[in-house]
Amino acid sequence: MRSEQLDDLYSQIKLTGSKAEALVNDWIKNRVNKEDIVGLLGRRTQWYGKLIKELQDAVETASVPLNIPTKRDVASVAKLTIQNEDRLEDIQQRLAQIETTLQRLEATLGTKPSSTKAPLQKASRRPLDRKERAKLVQENLARLSDALLNQSKLGD
């Protein structure tokens, strides 16, 4: 075949394909664009939405006696974890500011407090109960108070 004949053949194929595509598109439009089909799809969609909601509620109910976390439970834990991480960052920033302030205070006074030989007591790795935490805070506050009093006496 010559080049002109191939070009004619490709043009015929393209024209036939375009006509076939138009016919198929018209057939689809005529079948789908009916109000009864759209109404049926709308009702089915609502029905499926209600079914999915009922299934989610059933899973929530069944998960309680089985002690299985649900999607909502996992989302709640994730949210709480993020909040705790944010709070921890705030506490770390505040501690860094306090440390910087103490260092400036020491530099301003020229000497370190005598109680720096016994630094503030750090919490152990094991969780402390409420009484132990209160005692630890009181001890640390007492040491800090003593250190500040000693600094003020040295400054006088």
C-alpha positions as CSV (number, residue, x, y, z in Angstrom):
1,M,0.0,0.0,0.0
2,R,1.1,3.5,-0.7
3,S,1.3,6.3,1.7
4,E,-1.9,8.0,0.4
5,Q,-3.9,4.8,0.7
6,L,-2.7,4.3,4.3
7,D,-3.7,7.9,5.1
8,D,-7.2,7.2,3.6
9,L,-7.5,4.0,5.6
10,Y,-6.5,5.7,8.9
11,S,-9.0,8.5,8.2
12,Q,-11.8,6.0,7.5
13,I,-10.9,4.1,10.8
14,K,-10.9,7.4,12.7
15,L,-14.2,8.5,11.2
16,T,-15.8,5.2,11.9
17,G,-14.5,5.2,15.5
18,S,-15.8,8.7,16.1
19,K,-19.3,7.7,14.8
20,A,-19.3,4.6,17.0
21,E,-18.2,6.5,20.0
22,A,-21.0,9.1,19.5
23,L,-23.6,6.3,19.1
24,V,-22.5,4.6,22.3
25,N,-22.4,7.9,24.2
26,D,-26.0,8.7,23.0
27,W,-27.2,5.2,24.0
28,I,-25.6,5.6,27.5
29,K,-27.1,9.1,27.9
30,N,-30.6,7.9,26.9
31,R,-30.4,5.0,29.4
32,V,-29.0,6.9,32.4
33,N,-30.7,10.3,32.1
34,K,-34.0,9.0,33.1
35,E,-35.6,10.4,36.3
36,D,-36.6,7.0,37.6
37,I,-33.0,5.7,37.4
38,V,-31.7,8.8,39.2
39,G,-34.4,8.5,41.9
40,L,-33.7,4.8,42.3
41,L,-29.9,5.6,42.7
42,G,-30.7,8.3,45.2
43,R,-32.9,6.0,47.3
44,R,-30.3,3.3,47.2
45,T,-27.6,5.6,48.3
46,Q,-29.6,6.7,51.3
47,W,-30.4,3.1,52.1
48,Y,-26.7,2.1,51.9
49,G,-25.8,5.1,54.1
50,K,-28.3,4.0,56.8
51,L,-27.0,0.4,56.5
52,I,-23.4,1.5,57.0
53,K,-24.3,3.6,60.0
54,E,-26.2,0.6,61.5
55,L,-23.2,-1.7,60.9
56,Q,-20.9,0.8,62.6
57,D,-23.2,1.0,65.6
58,A,-23.4,-2.8,65.7
59,V,-19.6,-3.1,65.6
60,E,-19.4,-0.5,68.4
61,T,-21.8,-2.5,70.5
62,A,-20.1,-5.9,69.8
63,S,-16.7,-4.5,70.6
64,V,-17.5,-3.7,74.2
65,P,-17.9,-7.2,75.5
66,L,-15.1,-8.5,73.3
67,N,-12.8,-5.8,74.6
68,I,-11.8,-4.8,71.0
69,P,-10.9,-1.2,70.3
70,T,-13.0,0.5,67.6
71,K,-12.0,3.0,65.0
72,R,-13.4,5.8,67.3
73,D,-11.4,4.4,70.2
74,V,-8.2,4.5,68.2
75,A,-9.0,8.0,67.0
76,S,-9.6,9.2,70.6
77,V,-6.3,7.7,71.8
78,A,-4.4,9.3,68.9
79,K,-6.0,12.7,69.7
80,L,-5.1,12.3,73.4
81,T,-1.5,11.3,72.5
82,I,-1.1,14.4,70.4
83,Q,-2.4,16.6,73.2
84,N,0.0,15.0,75.7
85,E,2.9,15.4,73.3
86,D,2.0,19.1,73.0
87,R,1.8,19.5,76.7
88,L,5.1,17.8,77.2
89,E,6.7,20.1,74.7
90,D,5.3,23.1,76.7
91,I,6.7,21.7,79.9
92,Q,10.1,21.1,78.3
93,Q,10.2,24.7,77.0
94,R,9.2,26.0,80.5
95,L,11.9,24.0,82.1
96,A,14.5,25.2,79.6
97,Q,13.4,28.8,80.4
98,I,13.7,28.2,84.2
99,E,17.2,26.6,83.7
100,T,18.3,29.6,81.6
101,T,16.9,32.0,84.2
102,L,18.8,30.1,87.0
103,Q,22.0,30.2,85.0
104,R,21.6,34.0,84.5
105,L,20.9,34.4,88.2
106,E,24.0,32.5,89.1
107,A,26.1,34.5,86.6
108,T,24.7,37.8,88.0
109,L,25.5,36.8,91.6
110,G,28.9,35.6,90.7
111,T,28.7,32.4,92.8
112,K,26.8,29.3,92.7
113,P,24.4,28.5,95.6
114,S,25.9,26.2,98.2
115,S,23.0,23.8,97.6
116,T,24.2,23.1,94.0
117,K,26.3,20.4,95.5
118,A,23.0,18.6,96.1
119,P,21.0,19.4,92.9
120,L,17.3,19.2,92.7
121,Q,16.2,15.7,93.1
122,K,15.0,14.1,89.8
123,A,12.1,11.8,89.7
124,S,12.8,8.1,89.3
125,R,11.8,6.1,86.3
126,R,9.0,4.3,88.1
127,P,5.7,6.1,88.3
128,L,5.2,7.9,91.7
129,D,2.0,7.9,93.6
130,R,0.4,11.1,94.6
131,K,2.0,11.3,98.1
132,E,5.5,10.6,96.7
133,R,5.1,13.3,94.0
134,A,4.0,15.8,96.6
135,K,6.9,15.0,98.9
136,L,9.4,15.2,95.9
137,V,7.9,18.6,94.9
138,Q,8.1,19.9,98.5
139,E,11.8,18.8,98.8
140,N,12.7,20.4,95.6
141,L,11.0,23.6,96.5
142,A,12.7,23.6,99.9
143,R,16.1,23.2,98.2
144,L,15.3,26.0,95.7
145,S,14.1,28.3,98.5
146,D,17.3,27.6,100.5
147,A,19.5,28.2,97.5
148,L,17.7,31.6,96.8
149,L,18.0,32.6,100.5
150,N,21.7,31.8,100.5
151,Q,22.1,33.8,97.3
152,S,20.3,36.8,98.8
153,K,22.5,36.5,102.0
154,L,25.7,36.5,99.8
155,G,24.5,39.5,97.9
156,D,23.9,41.5,101.1
